[in-house]
Amino acid sequence: MLHIQAKIQVKPDLVDAFLTEVNLVIQGSLLEAGNHGYELVRSVKHANTFYLLEKWVDEAAIQFHNSTEHYKRFKREIPAFLASPTEVDVLTKI
């Protein structure tokens, strides 16, 4: 099982639009066979900081995800919302 944590800092005036856009990738991702979780959480301390927490069965599932239309749309649209570059970590369970 592989986990992905993506830290996304959103421009304050674009939070509502970001939430609409990110929901599209979440809903599509949850339908993928290799997905075991795809959740958006928000920092308690920094209201414009969000994390996408993802669980994938393996690298092949991540590669498939990266080829989907909902992911490609998200990658294309997300830069307009960003206050700083997204930080992504791929993690494995110990």
VMD Tcl script that draws the C-alpha trace (Angstrom):
set ca {
  {0.00 0.00 0.00}
  {1.30 3.45 -0.95}
  {0.11 6.70 0.58}
  {0.32 10.16 -0.91}
  {0.15 13.36 1.09}
  {-0.22 16.54 -0.96}
  {-0.02 19.86 0.89}
  {-1.96 22.54 -0.98}
  {-1.88 26.19 0.06}
  {-4.78 28.05 -1.53}
  {-5.16 31.77 -2.16}
  {-7.64 33.04 0.49}
  {-10.08 34.52 -2.03}
  {-10.22 31.28 -4.04}
  {-10.97 28.72 -1.31}
  {-14.60 28.16 -2.34}
  {-13.70 27.68 -6.00}
  {-10.85 25.35 -5.01}
  {-13.21 23.22 -2.92}
  {-15.53 22.82 -5.90}
  {-12.65 21.82 -8.18}
  {-10.99 19.43 -5.73}
  {-14.28 17.65 -5.10}
  {-14.33 16.57 -8.76}
  {-10.97 14.80 -8.47}
  {-11.94 13.26 -5.13}
  {-15.19 11.79 -6.46}
  {-13.52 10.39 -9.57}
  {-10.58 8.97 -7.63}
  {-12.77 7.15 -5.12}
  {-14.25 5.15 -8.01}
  {-10.87 3.83 -9.17}
  {-10.21 0.14 -8.48}
  {-6.73 0.70 -7.02}
  {-7.84 3.44 -4.63}
  {-8.32 2.72 -0.93}
  {-8.95 6.28 0.22}
  {-8.89 9.85 -1.06}
  {-9.66 12.51 1.50}
  {-9.31 16.28 1.78}
  {-8.49 17.69 5.20}
  {-7.88 21.27 6.32}
  {-5.32 22.65 8.73}
  {-6.84 23.81 12.00}
  {-4.10 26.41 12.41}
  {-3.88 27.66 8.80}
  {-7.32 27.86 7.18}
  {-5.96 28.12 3.63}
  {-3.80 25.00 3.92}
  {-5.30 21.72 2.77}
  {-3.96 18.18 2.48}
  {-5.07 15.48 0.09}
  {-4.54 12.12 1.79}
  {-4.54 9.25 -0.68}
  {-4.13 5.47 -0.39}
  {-3.23 3.34 -3.40}
  {-2.78 -0.40 -3.71}
  {0.48 -0.02 -5.68}
  {2.49 2.13 -8.10}
  {0.46 0.85 -11.05}
  {-2.71 2.23 -9.44}
  {-1.04 5.63 -9.04}
  {0.07 5.59 -12.67}
  {-3.46 4.72 -13.79}
  {-4.82 7.53 -11.60}
  {-2.39 9.99 -13.19}
  {-3.78 9.07 -16.63}
  {-7.46 9.68 -15.77}
  {-9.38 12.67 -17.10}
  {-10.41 13.86 -13.63}
  {-6.76 13.92 -12.48}
  {-5.56 15.62 -15.69}
  {-8.23 18.29 -15.26}
  {-7.21 18.84 -11.64}
  {-3.53 19.18 -12.60}
  {-4.47 21.65 -15.32}
  {-6.81 23.79 -13.14}
  {-5.09 23.72 -9.74}
  {-2.25 26.22 -10.44}
  {-4.75 29.11 -10.54}
  {-5.70 28.44 -6.90}
  {-2.22 28.08 -5.42}
  {-0.59 30.51 -3.01}
  {2.61 28.41 -3.19}
  {3.76 25.24 -4.96}
  {2.09 22.00 -3.89}
  {4.26 19.70 -1.77}
  {3.76 15.99 -2.51}
  {5.16 13.04 -0.55}
  {4.73 9.38 -1.48}
  {4.84 7.26 1.66}
  {4.81 3.59 2.55}
  {3.61 1.86 5.69}
  {6.31 0.59 8.03}
}
mol new
graphics top color blue
foreach p $ca { graphics top sphere $p radius 0.5 }
foreach p [lrange $ca 0 end-1] q [lrange $ca 1 end] { graphics top cylinder $p $q radius 0.2 }
display resetview
